[in-house]
Amino acid sequence: MTFMLYHAEQRPLFFFAHVGFAPLALLLMPFQFWAGLRMRRPRLHRWTGRVYGLAILISGIGGAFMALNTDAGPVAGLGFGLLAVAWLGTTARGIWLARARRIPEHRVWILRSAALTFAAVTLRLYIPISQMIGWPFEISYAVIAWACWVPNLLLVEVWLQRQAKL
């Protein structure tokens, strides 16, 4: 995480918004997919969904501003910037569809949102792996800025396509 700490000094509001609220979204994400919670406590599902969405709004805005001002280079900045835009967009679309009571479509968009939320995990897996295999950090971080989220999203899309064929 030391590779991001300069953000804490240069733009603390965005840094702490991102690192403070992204873990909350990651923590709440599995509860949104828990069928028992949705069925037995729909009100709790809605409220945890609202908090999930708010956490992503705050964290995504913080992440977008950090991506715009990163010292990691334009490739990493674009990767993380597009992640922030996609994360905010898929979540907003999912929430809009839920409010419109278009639940099957809502589930599809929230799956996409979850894949992007999970980028926090894949990023933290790829960084130590890249260091263990000896990749220079400056190069690997630019690759990881994309690899932490694009494959996640592609896997969800493949899964959704397969589900549509069943």
JOPE-V706486 format. One record per backbone hydrogen bond with DSSP energy under -1.0 kcal/mol. CO is the residue of the C=O (numbers start at 1). NH is the residue of the N-H. E is the energy in kcal/mol with one decimal. If there is no record, write none. Layout:
<<CO/NH/E> <CO/NH/E>>
//
This chain:
<<1/4/-2.4> <4/7/-2.0> <6/10/-2.6> <7/11/-2.9> <11/15/-2.3> <12/16/-2.9> <13/17/-1.8> <14/18/-2.2> <15/19/-3.0> <16/20/-1.5> <17/21/-1.7> <18/22/-2.1> <21/25/-2.0> <22/26/-2.4> <23/27/-2.4> <24/28/-2.4> <25/29/-1.9> <28/32/-1.1> <29/32/-1.0> <34/38/-2.0> <35/39/-2.6> <36/40/-2.9> <37/41/-2.2> <41/45/-2.1> <42/46/-2.4> <43/47/-2.2> <44/48/-2.9> <45/49/-2.0> <46/50/-2.0> <47/51/-2.2> <48/52/-2.5> <49/53/-2.6> <50/54/-2.6> <51/55/-2.8> <52/56/-2.1> <53/57/-2.4> <54/58/-2.5> <55/59/-2.7> <56/60/-3.2> <57/61/-1.9> <58/62/-2.0> <59/63/-2.9> <60/64/-2.5> <61/65/-2.2> <62/66/-2.0> <63/67/-2.5> <64/68/-2.1> <67/70/-1.1> <73/77/-2.5> <74/78/-2.6> <75/79/-2.2> <76/80/-2.8> <77/81/-2.4> <78/82/-2.8> <79/83/-1.8> <80/84/-2.2> <81/85/-2.2> <82/86/-2.9> <83/87/-2.9> <84/88/-2.6> <85/89/-2.7> <86/90/-3.0> <87/91/-1.7> <88/92/-2.5> <89/93/-2.5> <90/94/-2.3> <91/95/-2.5> <92/96/-2.7> <93/97/-2.4> <94/98/-1.9> <95/99/-2.5> <96/100/-1.6> <97/102/-2.9> <98/101/-1.5> <102/106/-2.4> <103/107/-2.5> <104/108/-1.4> <105/109/-2.1> <106/110/-2.4> <107/111/-2.0> <108/112/-1.6> <109/113/-2.2> <110/114/-2.7> <111/115/-2.2> <112/116/-1.8> <113/117/-2.5> <114/118/-2.4> <116/119/-1.1> <117/120/-1.5> <118/121/-1.1> <118/122/-2.1> <119/123/-2.7> <120/124/-1.2> <121/125/-1.2> <122/126/-2.7> <123/127/-2.1> <125/129/-1.4> <126/130/-2.9> <127/131/-1.9> <128/132/-2.5> <129/133/-1.9> <130/135/-2.4> <136/140/-2.9> <137/141/-2.8> <139/143/-1.7> <140/144/-3.0> <141/145/-1.9> <143/146/-1.3> <143/147/-2.8> <144/148/-2.1> <146/149/-1.4> <146/150/-2.6> <149/153/-2.3> <150/154/-2.6> <151/155/-2.7> <152/156/-1.9> <153/157/-2.3> <154/158/-2.5> <155/159/-2.5> <156/160/-2.8> <157/161/-2.4> <158/162/-2.3> <159/163/-2.4> <160/164/-2.0> <161/165/-1.1>>
//
